[in-house]
Amino acid sequence: MKKVKEMVDRLKKPGIDVKAEMGNINGELLDFVLGEIDKKNLKQERLGAELDLRIEDAVKFRYLENRIEELKEEVVQLNMKLVKEKSSRLSIESALRAAQDELKAVINLRERINSPVSGSDESPQMQAAE
């Protein structure tokens, strides 16, 4: 408002070329209006840029949330696989121990069958046949 009053006062000065002064005032008003439009546009651009950043952050956040869920599921699946593998390993180890025990027992049995009985050169089978 102060600017407008100053412009009106300039037009009221004695001996002024009103037409020329009106041209100057119109130029100032145009500059003022364009400056205000630029300020408004700059504000709109900032708001638009801020909105773009918020949208981008929301998309990134959503992606990360989805990735977290995928990784959690992968961890569960791998843990289940590990438990299964451990169980399978324990089963294999148990079968291995049983086979090793049986091997020792069979070797011992073979040795007993093949070894001579108290000073005799005959096998226990030969002695039993007599």
Contacts in CASP RR format, 6 or more apart in sequence:
PFRMAT RR
TARGET T0000
AUTHOR 0000-0000-0000
METHOD contacts of the structure
MODEL  1
MKKVKEMVDRLKKPGIDVKAEMGNINGELLDFVLGEIDKKNLKQERLGAE
LDLRIEDAVKFRYLENRIEELKEEVVQLNMKLVKEKSSRLSIESALRAAQ
DELKAVINLRERINSPVSGSDESPQMQAAE
3 28 0 8 1.000
3 32 0 8 1.000
7 25 0 8 1.000
7 28 0 8 1.000
7 29 0 8 1.000
10 16 0 8 1.000
10 21 0 8 1.000
10 25 0 8 1.000
11 18 0 8 1.000
11 21 0 8 1.000
11 22 0 8 1.000
11 25 0 8 1.000
112 124 0 8 1.000
113 123 0 8 1.000
113 124 0 8 1.000
113 125 0 8 1.000
114 123 0 8 1.000
116 122 0 8 1.000
116 123 0 8 1.000
117 123 0 8 1.000
117 124 0 8 1.000
117 127 0 8 1.000
120 127 0 8 1.000
END
